[in-house]
Amino acid sequence: MNLIAVGVNHTTAAVELREQLAFSADQADRALERLREQLPGVREAALLSTCNRTELYCLVEGEAPDFGDWLAAERRMPSASLRQALYQHHGDRALEHMMRVAGGLDSLVLGEPQILGQMREAYARAHEAGLINGDLGRVFQDVFSVAKRIRTETGIGANPVSVAYAAVSFARHIFADLKKSRALLIGAGEMIELVARHLEEQQVREIVIANRTAERARALADQVGGRGIALDELPVALEHADILIACTAAPIPILGKGIVERALKRRRHKPMFMVDIAVPRDIEPEVGEMDDVYLYTVDHLQEAIQENVRAREQAAEEAAGLIAEAVTQHHRSRREKRAVGVLRDYRRQRTELADQELERALSQLQQGGDPEQVLRRFKHNLVNKWLHRPSVTLRRLAAEDRAEALLMAREILLDQDGEASSEES
């Protein structure tokens, strides 16, 4: 069986091509069923489809089929446009690639954690559909195991490398427990949406989203269990906000020193944490000079992000070492499993011989034989039968001067390290 990983990602394919190759969960299940029907050599398969990649992971018997043609036909697109973006890895390269993907080393944002969950879901769907059996399942378990080690044993996910996540991370440094904090977000674009989702994950006490178009603010707030308001409600909302993050396209600042001073007075100068992600700025710079206000701009975040990128790159090198170790261990485990069949057959053969001698001994006892004599014959006969075949084989190996095989036999049969005995030296 040959392990194959084939697909496209953000480094090889533009978003337009990735959109054409995107599969929903239901589409992925049906596509995998057709894959096994149309490509008979594929024994097991799973399909991962995210906004940044579409990949097939397959165990193939015999020569690898043309996955490029199959994908092109499946998505009804010219194969020529797909082939330039398609990559295909075999064996160790495929296993290493899967581990890098699951560990976040192959992501658009180095170390992002969502991909591991997405790969787990892809595995679970394929397993439930009967498209993954023992072999590919064990590959996935090894992949998930090393991904977990990467998350826990390196700093790959410890430092934020996106502006939205960095903003929330800064807030965590100011407020020890975000679950007790109220957040006010100004704007309703993509950046504020990401911030809102990060805050939701941190289980902040309240999320209020203010936007020029109140309907858009409410629509976004509904997605994160928050409340949407219009910009003219900002003065009241500001009084209750411990965290404020702004990112609009307004040409002039939305928050000035006066409105913040009034809010702080009503808050009895309880500290406020503010992040201005917008360019041009949404918060007047003078606000940052006020007591009880911690104001950060996008420049502050970028400085932290660059330092964190360097930290993640160092962690990625450590993760690569873990992956190399895991690939080696995967091969060792596979080699060890080759012994399972031998051990099973050996146990069956030894058990059959023991059963034969046991039946003979029981029969002798039933006929009134002396128990001690019966047991001694049982032991003698059983040992002779167990040793007969190894004795014949060892003599043949010795006659053929196969010293290495004899040393291996000593290691297996006598639990010794293979050194010659005194009689042989």
Protein Blocks (a to p, Z undefined) as FASTA:
>chain_A
ZZddddddfklpcfklmmmmpccfklmmmmmmmmmmmmmmlmbdcddddfkbccddddde
hjdddfklmmmmmnopafklmmmmpccdehjlmmmmmmmmmnopmgfbghiaklmmmmmm
mmmmmmmnopacfklmmmmmmmmmmmmmmmmmmcklmpccbfklmmmmmmmmmmmblmlp
ccddedjbfklmmmmmmmmmnopabdcdddfblmlmmmmmmmnopacddfklmmmmmmmp
mbdcdddfbfbdfbdfklmmmmmmmnnopacddddfbdcdfbdfklmmpghiacddfklm
mmmmmmmmmmmmmmmmmmmmmmmmmmmmmmmmmmmmmmmmmmmmmmmmmmmmmmmmmmmm
mmmmmnopafklmmmmmmmmmmmmmmmmmmmmmmmmmmnopaklmmmmmmmmnopghiac
fklZZ
